[in-house]
Amino acid sequence: MSENLPEPDSQTPLVTVWNQALDQAVTSGTIDPQQRTLLNLSQPIALVGETFLVAVPNEFTRVMLEHGIPLEAGIAELSLSG
Protein backbone atom coordinates (compact mmCIF):
# COMPACT_ATOMS: atom_id res chain seq x y z
CA MET A 1 0.00 0.00 0.00
CA SER A 2 1.28 3.37 -0.93
CA GLU A 3 0.76 6.62 0.89
CA ASN A 4 1.09 8.48 -2.44
CA LEU A 5 -1.60 6.99 -4.65
CA PRO A 6 -1.90 8.67 -8.05
CA GLU A 7 -4.95 10.81 -8.69
CA PRO A 8 -7.63 8.73 -10.40
CA ASP A 9 -8.91 9.68 -13.82
CA SER A 10 -12.56 10.38 -13.03
CA GLN A 11 -13.59 9.53 -16.59
CA THR A 12 -12.45 5.88 -16.67
CA PRO A 13 -15.14 3.18 -16.66
CA LEU A 14 -13.64 1.63 -13.51
CA VAL A 15 -13.91 4.89 -11.59
CA THR A 16 -17.47 5.35 -12.83
CA VAL A 17 -18.47 1.83 -11.74
CA TRP A 18 -16.72 2.27 -8.37
CA ASN A 19 -18.44 5.59 -7.66
CA GLN A 20 -21.83 4.27 -8.73
CA ALA A 21 -21.43 1.17 -6.53
CA LEU A 22 -20.55 3.39 -3.56
CA ASP A 23 -23.54 5.63 -4.28
CA GLN A 24 -25.83 2.60 -4.40
CA ALA A 25 -24.35 1.25 -1.17
CA VAL A 26 -25.06 4.55 0.62
CA THR A 27 -28.58 4.75 -0.83
CA SER A 28 -29.38 1.17 0.19
CA GLY A 29 -27.91 1.63 3.67
CA THR A 30 -25.11 -0.91 3.07
CA ILE A 31 -22.58 1.77 4.04
CA ASP A 32 -23.01 5.01 5.90
CA PRO A 33 -21.68 8.41 4.79
CA GLN A 34 -18.62 8.08 7.06
CA GLN A 35 -17.69 4.78 5.42
CA ARG A 36 -18.22 6.38 2.01
CA THR A 37 -15.76 9.11 3.00
CA LEU A 38 -13.14 6.47 3.84
CA LEU A 39 -13.82 4.57 0.63
CA ASN A 40 -13.46 7.77 -1.42
CA LEU A 41 -9.75 7.53 -0.59
CA SER A 42 -9.59 4.17 -2.38
CA GLN A 43 -8.99 3.87 -6.11
CA PRO A 44 -10.14 1.21 -8.55
CA ILE A 45 -7.15 -0.22 -10.40
CA ALA A 46 -8.38 -3.02 -12.67
CA LEU A 47 -11.07 -5.56 -13.37
CA VAL A 48 -9.41 -8.96 -13.75
CA GLY A 49 -11.92 -11.67 -14.54
CA GLU A 50 -14.46 -11.33 -11.76
CA THR A 51 -12.06 -9.54 -9.41
CA PHE A 52 -12.27 -5.76 -8.98
CA LEU A 53 -8.85 -4.57 -7.75
CA VAL A 54 -8.88 -1.52 -5.50
CA ALA A 55 -5.91 0.37 -4.06
CA VAL A 56 -6.61 1.38 -0.47
CA PRO A 57 -4.84 4.00 1.63
CA ASN A 58 -4.53 1.92 4.80
CA GLU A 59 -5.05 -1.44 6.49
CA PHE A 60 -8.34 -0.39 8.10
CA THR A 61 -9.92 0.34 4.72
CA ARG A 62 -8.57 -2.92 3.27
CA VAL A 63 -10.12 -4.95 6.08
CA MET A 64 -13.37 -3.00 5.79
CA LEU A 65 -13.60 -3.85 2.07
CA GLU A 66 -12.50 -7.46 2.40
CA HIS A 67 -14.66 -8.41 5.37
CA GLY A 68 -17.24 -5.83 6.19
CA ILE A 69 -18.82 -4.18 3.17
CA PRO A 70 -20.63 -6.25 0.55
CA LEU A 71 -20.10 -4.19 -2.61
CA GLU A 72 -19.68 -7.20 -4.93
CA ALA A 73 -23.28 -7.33 -6.14
CA GLY A 74 -23.40 -3.63 -6.98
CA ILE A 75 -20.08 -3.72 -8.81
CA ALA A 76 -21.04 -6.86 -10.75
CA GLU A 77 -24.40 -5.39 -11.74
CA LEU A 78 -22.84 -2.12 -12.88
CA SER A 79 -19.96 -3.86 -14.68
CA LEU A 80 -22.37 -6.02 -16.67
CA SER A 81 -24.65 -3.13 -17.57
CA GLY A 82 -21.82 -0.89 -18.75
PAMARDREN-594166 format. One record per residue: residue in three letters; residue number from 1; z, y, x of N, C-alpha, C, O in turn. Coordinates in nm, 3 decimals, always signed. Atoms other than C-alpha are relative to their C-alpha. Layout:
# PAMARDREN-594166
<aa = ala i = NUM nup = Z nnorth = Y neast = X caup = Z canorth = Y caeast = X cup = Z cnorth = Y ceast = X oup = Z onorth = Y oeast = X>
...
# end
This chain:
# PAMARDREN-594166
<aa = met i = 1 nup = +0.000 nnorth = -0.118 neast = +0.084 caup = +0.000 canorth = +0.000 caeast = +0.000 cup = +0.000 cnorth = +0.124 ceast = +0.088 oup = +0.070 onorth = +0.131 oeast = +0.190>
<aa = ser i = 2 nup = +0.015 nnorth = -0.121 neast = -0.080 caup = -0.093 canorth = +0.337 caeast = +0.128 cup = +0.062 cnorth = +0.119 ceast = -0.072 oup = +0.051 onorth = +0.133 oeast = -0.193>
<aa = glu i = 3 nup = -0.057 nnorth = -0.122 neast = +0.057 caup = +0.089 canorth = +0.662 caeast = +0.076 cup = -0.109 cnorth = +0.105 ceast = -0.023 oup = -0.089 onorth = +0.199 oeast = -0.100>
<aa = asn i = 4 nup = +0.108 nnorth = -0.098 neast = +0.009 caup = -0.244 canorth = +0.848 caeast = +0.109 cup = -0.122 cnorth = -0.061 ceast = -0.068 oup = -0.226 onorth = -0.079 oeast = -0.004>
<aa = leu i = 5 nup = +0.112 nnorth = +0.056 neast = +0.074 caup = -0.465 canorth = +0.699 caeast = -0.160 cup = -0.107 cnorth = +0.107 ceast = -0.018 oup = -0.074 onorth = +0.224 oeast = -0.042>
<aa = pro i = 6 nup = +0.105 nnorth = -0.099 neast = +0.022 caup = -0.805 canorth = +0.867 caeast = -0.190 cup = -0.002 cnorth = +0.044 ceast = -0.145 oup = +0.041 onorth = -0.030 oeast = -0.234>
<aa = glu i = 7 nup = +0.013 nnorth = -0.051 neast = +0.136 caup = -0.869 canorth = +1.081 caeast = -0.495 cup = -0.105 cnorth = -0.082 ceast = -0.074 oup = -0.214 onorth = -0.104 oeast = -0.022>
<aa = pro i = 8 nup = +0.099 nnorth = +0.079 neast = +0.074 caup = -1.040 canorth = +0.873 caeast = -0.763 cup = -0.112 cnorth = +0.088 ceast = -0.053 oup = -0.093 onorth = +0.206 oeast = -0.082>
<aa = asp i = 9 nup = +0.113 nnorth = -0.067 neast = +0.063 caup = -1.382 canorth = +0.968 caeast = -0.891 cup = +0.015 cnorth = -0.021 ceast = -0.150 oup = -0.002 onorth = -0.133 oeast = -0.199>
<aa = ser i = 10 nup = -0.032 nnorth = +0.014 neast = +0.141 caup = -1.303 canorth = +1.038 caeast = -1.256 cup = -0.119 cnorth = -0.041 ceast = -0.085 oup = -0.104 onorth = -0.065 oeast = -0.205>
<aa = gln i = 11 nup = +0.119 nnorth = +0.036 neast = +0.077 caup = -1.659 canorth = +0.953 caeast = -1.359 cup = -0.038 cnorth = -0.148 ceast = +0.013 oup = -0.131 onorth = -0.192 oeast = -0.054>
<aa = thr i = 12 nup = +0.038 nnorth = +0.140 neast = -0.017 caup = -1.667 canorth = +0.588 caeast = -1.245 cup = +0.041 cnorth = -0.080 ceast = -0.123 oup = +0.140 onorth = -0.047 oeast = -0.189>
<aa = pro i = 13 nup = -0.035 nnorth = +0.084 neast = +0.115 caup = -1.666 canorth = +0.318 caeast = -1.514 cup = +0.140 cnorth = -0.061 ceast = +0.012 oup = +0.211 onorth = -0.074 oeast = -0.088>
<aa = leu i = 14 nup = -0.134 nnorth = +0.057 neast = -0.017 caup = -1.351 canorth = +0.163 caeast = -1.364 cup = +0.109 cnorth = +0.099 ceast = -0.037 oup = +0.205 onorth = +0.063 oeast = -0.104>
<aa = val i = 15 nup = -0.099 nnorth = -0.103 neast = +0.032 caup = -1.159 canorth = +0.489 caeast = -1.391 cup = +0.001 cnorth = +0.024 ceast = -0.151 oup = +0.108 onorth = +0.042 oeast = -0.211>
<aa = thr i = 16 nup = +0.008 nnorth = -0.020 neast = +0.145 caup = -1.283 canorth = +0.535 caeast = -1.747 cup = +0.071 cnorth = -0.113 ceast = -0.074 oup = +0.150 onorth = -0.087 oeast = -0.164>
<aa = val i = 17 nup = -0.065 nnorth = +0.115 neast = +0.064 caup = -1.174 canorth = +0.183 caeast = -1.847 cup = +0.151 cnorth = +0.006 ceast = +0.022 oup = +0.228 onorth = -0.017 oeast = -0.072>
<aa = trp i = 18 nup = -0.143 nnorth = -0.009 neast = -0.031 caup = -0.837 canorth = +0.227 caeast = -1.672 cup = +0.069 cnorth = +0.105 ceast = -0.087 oup = +0.172 onorth = +0.078 oeast = -0.147>
<aa = asn i = 19 nup = -0.060 nnorth = -0.108 neast = +0.079 caup = -0.766 canorth = +0.559 caeast = -1.844 cup = +0.002 cnorth = -0.033 ceast = -0.149 oup = +0.099 onorth = -0.002 oeast = -0.218>
<aa = gln i = 20 nup = +0.003 nnorth = +0.038 neast = +0.141 caup = -0.873 canorth = +0.427 caeast = -2.183 cup = +0.103 cnorth = -0.109 ceast = -0.031 oup = +0.168 onorth = -0.106 oeast = -0.136>
<aa = ala i = 21 nup = -0.101 nnorth = +0.105 neast = +0.020 caup = -0.653 canorth = +0.117 caeast = -2.143 cup = +0.140 cnorth = +0.060 ceast = -0.001 oup = +0.224 onorth = +0.019 oeast = -0.081>
<aa = leu i = 22 nup = -0.132 nnorth = -0.065 neast = -0.001 caup = -0.356 canorth = +0.339 caeast = -2.055 cup = +0.021 cnorth = +0.080 ceast = -0.128 oup = +0.131 onorth = +0.079 oeast = -0.184>
<aa = asp i = 23 nup = -0.010 nnorth = -0.074 neast = +0.126 caup = -0.428 canorth = +0.563 caeast = -2.354 cup = +0.033 cnorth = -0.093 ceast = -0.116 oup = +0.120 onorth = -0.063 oeast = -0.198>
<aa = gln i = 24 nup = -0.026 nnorth = +0.097 neast = +0.106 caup = -0.440 canorth = +0.260 caeast = -2.583 cup = +0.141 cnorth = -0.055 ceast = +0.009 oup = +0.207 onorth = -0.074 oeast = -0.094>
<aa = ala i = 25 nup = -0.135 nnorth = +0.055 neast = -0.018 caup = -0.117 canorth = +0.125 caeast = -2.435 cup = +0.106 cnorth = +0.099 ceast = -0.047 oup = +0.207 onorth = +0.058 oeast = -0.105>
<aa = val i = 26 nup = -0.094 nnorth = -0.102 neast = +0.048 caup = +0.062 canorth = +0.455 caeast = -2.506 cup = -0.006 cnorth = +0.007 ceast = -0.152 oup = +0.097 onorth = +0.008 oeast = -0.219>
<aa = thr i = 27 nup = +0.018 nnorth = -0.009 neast = +0.144 caup = -0.083 canorth = +0.475 caeast = -2.858 cup = +0.063 cnorth = -0.118 ceast = -0.072 oup = +0.124 onorth = -0.101 oeast = -0.178>
<aa = ser i = 28 nup = -0.053 nnorth = +0.121 neast = +0.065 caup = +0.019 canorth = +0.117 caeast = -2.938 cup = +0.149 cnorth = -0.020 ceast = +0.026 oup = +0.212 onorth = -0.106 oeast = -0.035>
<aa = gly i = 29 nup = -0.142 nnorth = +0.014 neast = -0.031 caup = +0.367 canorth = +0.163 caeast = -2.791 cup = +0.028 cnorth = -0.103 ceast = +0.109 oup = +0.144 onorth = -0.134 oeast = +0.136>
<aa = thr i = 30 nup = -0.018 nnorth = +0.097 neast = -0.108 caup = +0.307 canorth = -0.091 caeast = -2.511 cup = +0.067 cnorth = +0.065 ceast = +0.119 oup = +0.151 onorth = +0.003 oeast = +0.186>
<aa = ile i = 31 nup = -0.066 nnorth = -0.078 neast = -0.106 caup = +0.404 canorth = +0.177 caeast = -2.258 cup = +0.041 cnorth = +0.134 ceast = -0.059 oup = -0.016 onorth = +0.183 oeast = -0.156>
<aa = asp i = 32 nup = -0.044 nnorth = -0.132 neast = +0.046 caup = +0.590 canorth = +0.501 caeast = -2.301 cup = -0.061 cnorth = +0.107 ceast = +0.091 oup = -0.118 onorth = +0.075 oeast = +0.196>
<aa = pro i = 33 nup = +0.061 nnorth = -0.107 neast = -0.080 caup = +0.479 canorth = +0.841 caeast = -2.168 cup = +0.050 cnorth = +0.004 ceast = +0.145 oup = -0.026 onorth = +0.041 oeast = +0.235>
<aa = gln i = 34 nup = -0.051 nnorth = +0.001 neast = -0.137 caup = +0.706 canorth = +0.808 caeast = -1.862 cup = -0.070 cnorth = -0.108 ceast = +0.083 oup = -0.103 onorth = -0.086 oeast = +0.199>
<aa = gln i = 35 nup = +0.072 nnorth = +0.105 neast = -0.070 caup = +0.542 canorth = +0.478 caeast = -1.769 cup = -0.144 cnorth = +0.043 ceast = +0.026 oup = -0.200 onorth = +0.015 oeast = +0.132>
<aa = arg i = 36 nup = +0.137 nnorth = -0.050 neast = -0.017 caup = +0.201 canorth = +0.638 caeast = -1.822 cup = -0.006 cnorth = +0.094 ceast = +0.119 oup = -0.100 onorth = +0.089 oeast = +0.198>
<aa = thr i = 37 nup = -0.004 nnorth = -0.093 neast = -0.113 caup = +0.300 canorth = +0.911 caeast = -1.576 cup = +0.001 cnorth = -0.076 ceast = +0.132 oup = -0.070 onorth = -0.040 oeast = +0.225>
<aa = leu i = 38 nup = -0.002 nnorth = +0.082 neast = -0.122 caup = +0.384 canorth = +0.647 caeast = -1.314 cup = -0.136 cnorth = -0.066 ceast = +0.023 oup = -0.186 onorth = -0.067 oeast = +0.135>
<aa = leu i = 39 nup = +0.127 nnorth = +0.070 neast = -0.014 caup = +0.063 canorth = +0.457 caeast = -1.382 cup = -0.116 cnorth = +0.094 ceast = +0.031 oup = -0.218 onorth = +0.051 oeast = +0.084>
<aa = asn i = 40 nup = +0.103 nnorth = -0.098 neast = -0.037 caup = -0.142 canorth = +0.777 caeast = -1.346 cup = -0.014 cnorth = +0.011 ceast = +0.151 oup = -0.118 onorth = +0.055 oeast = +0.200>
<aa = leu i = 41 nup = +0.005 nnorth = -0.004 neast = -0.146 caup = -0.059 canorth = +0.753 caeast = -0.975 cup = -0.075 cnorth = -0.119 ceast = +0.058 oup = -0.107 onorth = -0.121 oeast = +0.177>
<aa = ser i = 42 nup = +0.075 nnorth = +0.119 neast = -0.043 caup = -0.238 canorth = +0.417 caeast = -0.959 cup = -0.149 cnorth = +0.025 ceast = -0.015 oup = -0.192 onorth = +0.109 oeast = -0.094>
<aa = gln i = 43 nup = +0.145 nnorth = -0.020 neast = +0.003 caup = -0.611 canorth = +0.387 caeast = -0.899 cup = -0.071 cnorth = -0.134 ceast = -0.012 oup = -0.043 onorth = -0.226 oeast = +0.064>
<aa = pro i = 44 nup = +0.081 nnorth = +0.122 neast = +0.007 caup = -0.855 canorth = +0.121 caeast = -1.014 cup = -0.094 cnorth = -0.007 ceast = +0.120 oup = -0.155 onorth = +0.093 oeast = +0.158>
<aa = ile i = 45 nup = +0.081 nnorth = +0.018 neast = -0.121 caup = -1.040 canorth = -0.022 caeast = -0.715 cup = -0.127 cnorth = -0.080 ceast = -0.028 oup = -0.236 onorth = -0.041 oeast = +0.013>
<aa = ala i = 46 nup = +0.115 nnorth = +0.087 neast = +0.024 caup = -1.267 canorth = -0.302 caeast = -0.838 cup = +0.028 cnorth = -0.095 ceast = -0.115 oup = +0.144 onorth = -0.120 oeast = -0.150>
<aa = leu i = 47 nup = -0.007 nnorth = +0.108 neast = +0.097 caup = -1.337 canorth = -0.556 caeast = -1.107 cup = -0.068 cnorth = -0.119 ceast = +0.066 oup = -0.189 onorth = -0.118 oeast = +0.089>
<aa = val i = 48 nup = +0.050 nnorth = +0.118 neast = -0.069 caup = -1.375 canorth = -0.896 caeast = -0.941 cup = +0.019 cnorth = -0.118 ceast = -0.095 oup = +0.131 onorth = -0.164 oeast = -0.117>
<aa = gly i = 49 nup = -0.011 nnorth = +0.105 neast = +0.101 caup = -1.454 canorth = -1.167 caeast = -1.192 cup = +0.079 cnorth = +0.053 ceast = -0.118 oup = +0.039 onorth = +0.150 oeast = -0.182>
<aa = glu i = 50 nup = -0.087 nnorth = -0.044 neast = +0.109 caup = -1.176 canorth = -1.133 caeast = -1.446 cup = +0.124 cnorth = +0.073 ceast = +0.051 oup = +0.220 onorth = +0.093 oeast = -0.023>
<aa = thr i = 51 nup = -0.115 nnorth = -0.066 neast = -0.062 caup = -0.941 canorth = -0.954 caeast = -1.206 cup = -0.030 cnorth = +0.148 ceast = +0.022 oup = -0.127 onorth = +0.184 oeast = +0.089>
<aa = phe i = 52 nup = +0.011 nnorth = -0.145 neast = -0.015 caup = -0.898 canorth = -0.576 caeast = -1.227 cup = +0.094 cnorth = +0.039 ceast = +0.113 oup = +0.216 onorth = +0.030 oeast = +0.098>
<aa = leu i = 53 nup = -0.082 nnorth = -0.037 neast = -0.116 caup = -0.775 canorth = -0.457 caeast = -0.885 cup = +0.040 cnorth = +0.146 ceast = -0.009 oup = -0.043 onorth = +0.235 oeast = -0.031>
<aa = val i = 54 nup = -0.055 nnorth = -0.135 neast = +0.012 caup = -0.550 canorth = -0.152 caeast = -0.888 cup = +0.086 cnorth = +0.029 ceast = +0.121 oup = +0.175 onorth = -0.048 oeast = +0.155>
<aa = ala i = 55 nup = -0.084 nnorth = -0.047 neast = -0.109 caup = -0.406 canorth = +0.037 caeast = -0.591 cup = +0.118 cnorth = +0.074 ceast = -0.061 oup = +0.101 onorth = +0.161 oeast = -0.146>
<aa = val i = 56 nup = -0.120 nnorth = -0.063 neast = +0.054 caup = -0.047 canorth = +0.138 caeast = -0.661 cup = +0.073 cnorth = +0.075 ceast = +0.111 oup = +0.063 onorth = +0.038 oeast = +0.228>
<aa = pro i = 57 nup = -0.063 nnorth = -0.083 neast = -0.102 caup = +0.163 canorth = +0.400 caeast = -0.484 cup = +0.131 cnorth = -0.056 ceast = +0.054 oup = +0.180 onorth = -0.011 oeast = +0.157>
<aa = asn i = 58 nup = -0.129 nnorth = +0.053 neast = -0.047 caup = +0.480 canorth = +0.192 caeast = -0.453 cup = +0.028 cnorth = -0.136 ceast = -0.062 oup = -0.042 onorth = -0.180 oeast = -0.153>
<aa = glu i = 59 nup = -0.039 nnorth = +0.134 neast = +0.043 caup = +0.649 canorth = -0.144 caeast = -0.505 cup = +0.043 cnorth = -0.002 ceast = -0.147 oup = +0.011 onorth = -0.097 oeast = -0.219>
<aa = phe i = 60 nup = -0.047 nnorth = -0.006 neast = +0.138 caup = +0.810 canorth = -0.039 caeast = -0.834 cup = -0.118 cnorth = -0.006 ceast = -0.098 oup = -0.115 onorth = -0.080 oeast = -0.196>
<aa = thr i = 61 nup = +0.117 nnorth = -0.002 neast = +0.087 caup = +0.472 canorth = +0.034 caeast = -0.992 cup = -0.073 cnorth = -0.134 ceast = +0.005 oup = -0.122 onorth = -0.181 oeast = -0.098>
<aa = arg i = 62 nup = +0.064 nnorth = +0.131 neast = -0.012 caup = +0.327 canorth = -0.292 caeast = -0.857 cup = +0.071 cnorth = -0.102 ceast = -0.087 oup = +0.007 onorth = -0.174 oeast = -0.164>
<aa = val i = 63 nup = -0.078 nnorth = +0.095 neast = +0.079 caup = +0.608 canorth = -0.495 caeast = -1.012 cup = -0.015 cnorth = +0.029 ceast = -0.149 oup = -0.028 onorth = -0.063 oeast = -0.230>
<aa = met i = 64 nup = +0.015 nnorth = -0.038 neast = +0.140 caup = +0.579 canorth = -0.300 caeast = -1.337 cup = -0.133 cnorth = -0.052 ceast = -0.054 oup = -0.137 onorth = -0.105 oeast = -0.165>
<aa = leu i = 65 nup = +0.131 nnorth = +0.047 neast = +0.045 caup = +0.207 canorth = -0.385 caeast = -1.360 cup = -0.009 cnorth = -0.152 ceast = -0.002 oup = -0.063 onorth = -0.210 oeast = -0.096>
<aa = glu i = 66 nup = +0.012 nnorth = +0.144 neast = -0.009 caup = +0.240 canorth = -0.746 caeast = -1.250 cup = +0.086 cnorth = -0.075 ceast = -0.100 oup = +0.049 onorth = -0.184 oeast = -0.145>
<aa = his i = 67 nup = -0.096 nnorth = +0.077 neast = +0.080 caup = +0.537 canorth = -0.841 caeast = -1.466 cup = +0.048 cnorth = +0.066 ceast = -0.127 oup = +0.112 onorth = +0.001 oeast = -0.210>
<aa = gly i = 68 nup = -0.063 nnorth = -0.066 neast = +0.112 caup = +0.619 canorth = -0.583 caeast = -1.724 cup = -0.090 cnorth = +0.065 ceast = -0.102 oup = -0.046 onorth = +0.092 oeast = -0.214>
<aa = ile i = 69 nup = +0.087 nnorth = -0.074 neast = +0.091 caup = +0.317 canorth = -0.418 caeast = -1.882 cup = -0.126 cnorth = -0.080 ceast = -0.027 oup = -0.207 onorth = -0.100 oeast = +0.064>
<aa = pro i = 70 nup = +0.118 nnorth = +0.081 neast = +0.032 caup = +0.055 canorth = -0.625 caeast = -2.063 cup = -0.123 cnorth = +0.086 ceast = -0.031 oup = -0.151 onorth = +0.116 oeast = -0.148>
<aa = leu i = 71 nup = +0.120 nnorth = -0.080 neast = +0.019 caup = -0.261 canorth = -0.419 caeast = -2.010 cup = -0.127 cnorth = -0.085 ceast = -0.001 oup = -0.236 onorth = -0.033 oeast = -0.027>
<aa = glu i = 72 nup = +0.118 nnorth = +0.086 neast = -0.016 caup = -0.493 canorth = -0.720 caeast = -1.968 cup = -0.093 cnorth = +0.004 ceast = -0.120 oup = -0.214 onorth = +0.017 oeast = -0.104>
<aa = ala i = 73 nup = +0.084 nnorth = +0.005 neast = +0.120 caup = -0.614 canorth = -0.733 caeast = -2.328 cup = -0.079 cnorth = +0.129 ceast = -0.017 oup = -0.198 onorth = +0.125 oeast = -0.049>
<aa = gly i = 74 nup = +0.070 nnorth = -0.129 neast = +0.015 caup = -0.698 canorth = -0.363 caeast = -2.340 cup = -0.109 cnorth = +0.018 ceast = +0.104 oup = -0.217 onorth = +0.067 oeast = +0.072>
<aa = ile i = 75 nup = +0.101 nnorth = -0.013 neast = -0.105 caup = -0.881 canorth = -0.372 caeast = -2.008 cup = -0.116 cnorth = -0.094 ceast = -0.027 oup = -0.232 onorth = -0.055 oeast = -0.013>
<aa = ala i = 76 nup = +0.107 nnorth = +0.096 neast = +0.029 caup = -1.075 canorth = -0.686 caeast = -2.104 cup = -0.087 cnorth = +0.048 ceast = -0.114 oup = -0.209 onorth = +0.041 oeast = -0.107>
<aa = glu i = 77 nup = +0.075 nnorth = -0.049 neast = +0.116 caup = -1.174 canorth = -0.539 caeast = -2.440 cup = -0.090 cnorth = +0.116 ceast = +0.039 oup = -0.208 onorth = +0.120 oeast = +0.002>
<aa = leu i = 78 nup = +0.078 nnorth = -0.117 neast = -0.041 caup = -1.288 canorth = -0.212 caeast = -2.284 cup = -0.109 cnorth = -0.037 ceast = +0.099 oup = -0.219 onorth = +0.019 oeast = +0.094>
<aa = ser i = 79 nup = +0.099 nnorth = +0.042 neast = -0.099 caup = -1.468 canorth = -0.386 caeast = -1.996 cup = -0.120 cnorth = -0.065 ceast = -0.069 oup = -0.234 onorth = -0.042 oeast = -0.030>
<aa = leu i = 80 nup = +0.107 nnorth = +0.070 neast = +0.070 caup = -1.667 canorth = -0.602 caeast = -2.237 cup = -0.083 cnorth = +0.094 ceast = -0.087 oup = -0.203 onorth = +0.073 oeast = -0.107>
<aa = ser i = 81 nup = +0.072 nnorth = -0.091 neast = +0.090 caup = -1.757 canorth = -0.313 caeast = -2.465 cup = -0.079 cnorth = +0.105 ceast = +0.075 oup = -0.165 onorth = +0.172 oeast = +0.017>
<aa = gly i = 82 nup = +0.066 nnorth = -0.104 neast = -0.077 caup = -1.875 canorth = -0.089 caeast = -2.182 cup = -0.134 cnorth = -0.035 ceast = +0.052 oup = -0.197 onorth = +0.047 oeast = +0.119>
# end
